[in-house]
Amino acid sequence: MTTTRHDQLRLLLVDDHPAVREAVRHRLETVPRFTVVGEAGDIAEALAQLAATSPHLAVIDIGLGKVSGLLLARVVRERYPETRTLIWSMHDNADYVAEARAAGVRGYVLKSCPTEEIVKAIEVVAAGGCYYSAAVEHVSVPRPQLTQREKQILKLVATGGSSSQIAKQLKIDRRTVETHRHNIVSKLDAKNPVDMMIIALRLGLLDFME
């Protein structure tokens, strides 16, 4: 649901603290073209609001009680692909930034950012771009340099393919597949195949929705 700078932007605020939602609503509604169409304090409320209001963009806090807002971002991406997501958080943790990218989040700003930057992030993301503020860009985890073949095999492993099945599909030797798998584990500094998948997800190496 890409918008132009002349469109009215419909926003959903998701934060488990009512006072924080009220404060950010006040900050955002100073912008004439922003309309906050809903608020939610947890994932269940957020999904209900998404269905009822069809926002252009959801502004989501990472901390939603016992559940991460990044999980909500993934669900939004799968169920409501026309709604873009922006993380608005107090955390500049490198793992969170990497997980946000892997979840398909189009923007990440800190709660300490000035209103002008939050507004800019919303504008950019709503228009179809990406906005990760300078405050978190410097903590982003660099992706390991996998070869095209390694990326191909990594995704096939993630879909449940065995080395034999992958070898048959790619028309290469099974031992070659095993060698690539070993190299992927080494490059990701993983302890085992399961750890390899977790790390790959965090680094955004398994973005099947693209």
Secondary structure, 3 states (H helix, E strand, C coil): CCCCCCCCEEEEEECCCHHHHHHHHHHHCCCCCEEEEEEECCHHHHHHHHHHHCCCEEEECCEECCEEHHHHHHHHHHHCCCCEEEEEECCCCHHHHHHHHHCCCCEEEECCCCHHHHHHHHHHHHCCCCEECHHHHCCCCCCCCCCHHHHHHHHHHHCCCCHHHHHHHHCCCHHHHHHHHHHHHHHCCCCCHHHHHHHHHHCCCCCCCC
